[in-house]
Amino acid sequence: MSERCRAYQGNSITEQDVSEAFQNVEGFWEDLFPVERNRLIRLLVDKVEIRETGIDMELRTNGLTTLIAELAGLACEVTERRASR
């Protein structure tokens, strides 16, 4: 595991880390097992209301730092796996 990936395990998350993690979600989403996808969605989404005019979604904010660290770490691991192929 690279030094950058290890840094995410310390939970020292910056605004840039958050931005990068969410930009990289699409990149590793396909590599996740359905169970992992489901767990991430349940951690992020608190409530969804479907209306005629659109969808209202409430996101969970508590524990977001932990989730971002996990997403960033997963993105980093996937990037390293792809690079080693």
CNS distance restraints for C-alpha pairs under 8 A (distance, minus, plus):
assign (resid   1 and name CA) (resid   5 and name CA) 6.30 0.50 0.50
assign (resid   1 and name CA) (resid   6 and name CA) 6.80 0.50 0.50
assign (resid   1 and name CA) (resid  77 and name CA) 7.50 0.50 0.50
assign (resid   2 and name CA) (resid   6 and name CA) 6.36 0.50 0.50
assign (resid   3 and name CA) (resid   7 and name CA) 6.25 0.50 0.50
assign (resid   4 and name CA) (resid   8 and name CA) 6.98 0.50 0.50
assign (resid   4 and name CA) (resid  76 and name CA) 7.80 0.50 0.50
assign (resid   5 and name CA) (resid   9 and name CA) 7.26 0.50 0.50
assign (resid   5 and name CA) (resid  72 and name CA) 7.90 0.50 0.50
assign (resid   5 and name CA) (resid  73 and name CA) 5.59 0.50 0.50
assign (resid   5 and name CA) (resid  76 and name CA) 5.78 0.50 0.50
assign (resid   5 and name CA) (resid  77 and name CA) 7.04 0.50 0.50
assign (resid   6 and name CA) (resid  10 and name CA) 7.35 0.50 0.50
assign (resid   6 and name CA) (resid  73 and name CA) 7.86 0.50 0.50
assign (resid   7 and name CA) (resid  11 and name CA) 7.51 0.50 0.50
assign (resid   7 and name CA) (resid  12 and name CA) 7.39 0.50 0.50
assign (resid   8 and name CA) (resid  12 and name CA) 6.66 0.50 0.50
assign (resid   8 and name CA) (resid  13 and name CA) 7.16 0.50 0.50
assign (resid   8 and name CA) (resid  69 and name CA) 5.42 0.50 0.50
assign (resid   8 and name CA) (resid  70 and name CA) 7.56 0.50 0.50
assign (resid   8 and name CA) (resid  72 and name CA) 6.81 0.50 0.50
assign (resid   8 and name CA) (resid  73 and name CA) 5.87 0.50 0.50
assign (resid   9 and name CA) (resid  69 and name CA) 6.72 0.50 0.50
assign (resid   9 and name CA) (resid  70 and name CA) 7.82 0.50 0.50
assign (resid   9 and name CA) (resid  73 and name CA) 7.32 0.50 0.50
assign (resid  11 and name CA) (resid  65 and name CA) 7.19 0.50 0.50
assign (resid  11 and name CA) (resid  66 and name CA) 6.84 0.50 0.50
assign (resid  11 and name CA) (resid  69 and name CA) 5.92 0.50 0.50
assign (resid  13 and name CA) (resid  17 and name CA) 5.91 0.50 0.50
assign (resid  13 and name CA) (resid  18 and name CA) 7.15 0.50 0.50
assign (resid  13 and name CA) (resid  65 and name CA) 6.91 0.50 0.50
assign (resid  13 and name CA) (resid  68 and name CA) 7.69 0.50 0.50
assign (resid  13 and name CA) (resid  69 and name CA) 6.78 0.50 0.50
assign (resid  14 and name CA) (resid  18 and name CA) 6.52 0.50 0.50
assign (resid  15 and name CA) (resid  19 and name CA) 6.30 0.50 0.50
assign (resid  16 and name CA) (resid  20 and name CA) 6.09 0.50 0.50
assign (resid  17 and name CA) (resid  21 and name CA) 5.98 0.50 0.50
assign (resid  17 and name CA) (resid  68 and name CA) 7.82 0.50 0.50
assign (resid  17 and name CA) (resid  72 and name CA) 7.15 0.50 0.50
assign (resid  18 and name CA) (resid  22 and name CA) 6.34 0.50 0.50
assign (resid  18 and name CA) (resid  68 and name CA) 6.11 0.50 0.50
assign (resid  18 and name CA) (resid  72 and name CA) 7.77 0.50 0.50
assign (resid  19 and name CA) (resid  23 and name CA) 6.19 0.50 0.50
assign (resid  20 and name CA) (resid  24 and name CA) 6.07 0.50 0.50
assign (resid  20 and name CA) (resid  72 and name CA) 7.51 0.50 0.50
assign (resid  21 and name CA) (resid  25 and name CA) 6.26 0.50 0.50
assign (resid  21 and name CA) (resid  68 and name CA) 6.63 0.50 0.50
assign (resid  21 and name CA) (resid  71 and name CA) 5.95 0.50 0.50
assign (resid  21 and name CA) (resid  72 and name CA) 4.80 0.50 0.50
assign (resid  21 and name CA) (resid  75 and name CA) 6.96 0.50 0.50
assign (resid  22 and name CA) (resid  71 and name CA) 7.89 0.50 0.50
assign (resid  24 and name CA) (resid  28 and name CA) 6.81 0.50 0.50
assign (resid  24 and name CA) (resid  75 and name CA) 6.28 0.50 0.50
assign (resid  25 and name CA) (resid  29 and name CA) 5.78 0.50 0.50
assign (resid  25 and name CA) (resid  71 and name CA) 7.42 0.50 0.50
assign (resid  25 and name CA) (resid  75 and name CA) 7.05 0.50 0.50
assign (resid  26 and name CA) (resid  30 and name CA) 7.39 0.50 0.50
assign (resid  27 and name CA) (resid  75 and name CA) 7.56 0.50 0.50
assign (resid  28 and name CA) (resid  32 and name CA) 6.73 0.50 0.50
assign (resid  28 and name CA) (resid  74 and name CA) 7.65 0.50 0.50
assign (resid  28 and name CA) (resid  75 and name CA) 6.03 0.50 0.50
assign (resid  28 and name CA) (resid  78 and name CA) 6.28 0.50 0.50
assign (resid  29 and name CA) (resid  37 and name CA) 7.32 0.50 0.50
assign (resid  31 and name CA) (resid  78 and name CA) 7.73 0.50 0.50
assign (resid  32 and name CA) (resid  36 and name CA) 5.95 0.50 0.50
assign (resid  32 and name CA) (resid  37 and name CA) 6.26 0.50 0.50
assign (resid  33 and name CA) (resid  37 and name CA) 6.41 0.50 0.50
assign (resid  34 and name CA) (resid  38 and name CA) 6.10 0.50 0.50
assign (resid  35 and name CA) (resid  39 and name CA) 6.20 0.50 0.50
assign (resid  36 and name CA) (resid  40 and name CA) 6.23 0.50 0.50
assign (resid  37 and name CA) (resid  41 and name CA) 6.25 0.50 0.50
assign (resid  38 and name CA) (resid  42 and name CA) 6.18 0.50 0.50
assign (resid  39 and name CA) (resid  43 and name CA) 6.16 0.50 0.50
assign (resid  40 and name CA) (resid  44 and name CA) 6.23 0.50 0.50
assign (resid  41 and name CA) (resid  45 and name CA) 5.81 0.50 0.50
assign (resid  42 and name CA) (resid  46 and name CA) 7.15 0.50 0.50
assign (resid  43 and name CA) (resid  60 and name CA) 6.99 0.50 0.50
assign (resid  43 and name CA) (resid  67 and name CA) 7.56 0.50 0.50
assign (resid  44 and name CA) (resid  59 and name CA) 5.58 0.50 0.50
assign (resid  44 and name CA) (resid  60 and name CA) 5.31 0.50 0.50
assign (resid  44 and name CA) (resid  61 and name CA) 7.68 0.50 0.50
assign (resid  44 and name CA) (resid  64 and name CA) 7.84 0.50 0.50
assign (resid  45 and name CA) (resid  57 and name CA) 7.19 0.50 0.50
assign (resid  45 and name CA) (resid  58 and name CA) 6.17 0.50 0.50
assign (resid  45 and name CA) (resid  59 and name CA) 4.49 0.50 0.50
assign (resid  45 and name CA) (resid  60 and name CA) 5.71 0.50 0.50
assign (resid  46 and name CA) (resid  57 and name CA) 7.60 0.50 0.50
assign (resid  46 and name CA) (resid  58 and name CA) 5.43 0.50 0.50
assign (resid  46 and name CA) (resid  59 and name CA) 5.18 0.50 0.50
assign (resid  46 and name CA) (resid  60 and name CA) 5.37 0.50 0.50
assign (resid  47 and name CA) (resid  57 and name CA) 5.73 0.50 0.50
assign (resid  47 and name CA) (resid  58 and name CA) 5.06 0.50 0.50
assign (resid  47 and name CA) (resid  59 and name CA) 7.04 0.50 0.50
assign (resid  48 and name CA) (resid  55 and name CA) 7.03 0.50 0.50
assign (resid  48 and name CA) (resid  56 and name CA) 5.76 0.50 0.50
assign (resid  48 and name CA) (resid  57 and name CA) 4.51 0.50 0.50
assign (resid  48 and name CA) (resid  58 and name CA) 6.45 0.50 0.50
assign (resid  49 and name CA) (resid  55 and name CA) 5.76 0.50 0.50
assign (resid  49 and name CA) (resid  56 and name CA) 5.07 0.50 0.50
assign (resid  49 and name CA) (resid  57 and name CA) 6.38 0.50 0.50
assign (resid  50 and name CA) (resid  54 and name CA) 6.29 0.50 0.50
assign (resid  50 and name CA) (resid  55 and name CA) 4.62 0.50 0.50
assign (resid  50 and name CA) (resid  56 and name CA) 6.47 0.50 0.50
assign (resid  51 and name CA) (resid  55 and name CA) 5.78 0.50 0.50
assign (resid  51 and name CA) (resid  56 and name CA) 7.65 0.50 0.50
assign (resid  60 and name CA) (resid  64 and name CA) 7.33 0.50 0.50
assign (resid  63 and name CA) (resid  67 and name CA) 6.47 0.50 0.50
assign (resid  64 and name CA) (resid  68 and name CA) 6.01 0.50 0.50
assign (resid  65 and name CA) (resid  69 and name CA) 6.18 0.50 0.50
assign (resid  66 and name CA) (resid  70 and name CA) 6.22 0.50 0.50
assign (resid  67 and name CA) (resid  71 and name CA) 6.09 0.50 0.50
assign (resid  68 and name CA) (resid  72 and name CA) 5.91 0.50 0.50
assign (resid  69 and name CA) (resid  73 and name CA) 6.01 0.50 0.50
assign (resid  70 and name CA) (resid  74 and name CA) 6.09 0.50 0.50
assign (resid  71 and name CA) (resid  75 and name CA) 6.06 0.50 0.50
assign (resid  72 and name CA) (resid  76 and name CA) 6.08 0.50 0.50
assign (resid  73 and name CA) (resid  77 and name CA) 6.15 0.50 0.50
assign (resid  74 and name CA) (resid  78 and name CA) 6.14 0.50 0.50
assign (resid  75 and name CA) (resid  79 and name CA) 6.14 0.50 0.50
assign (resid  76 and name CA) (resid  80 and name CA) 6.25 0.50 0.50
assign (resid  77 and name CA) (resid  81 and name CA) 6.14 0.50 0.50
assign (resid  78 and name CA) (resid  82 and name CA) 6.13 0.50 0.50
assign (resid  79 and name CA) (resid  83 and name CA) 6.15 0.50 0.50
assign (resid  80 and name CA) (resid  84 and name CA) 6.23 0.50 0.50
assign (resid  81 and name CA) (resid  85 and name CA) 6.64 0.50 0.50
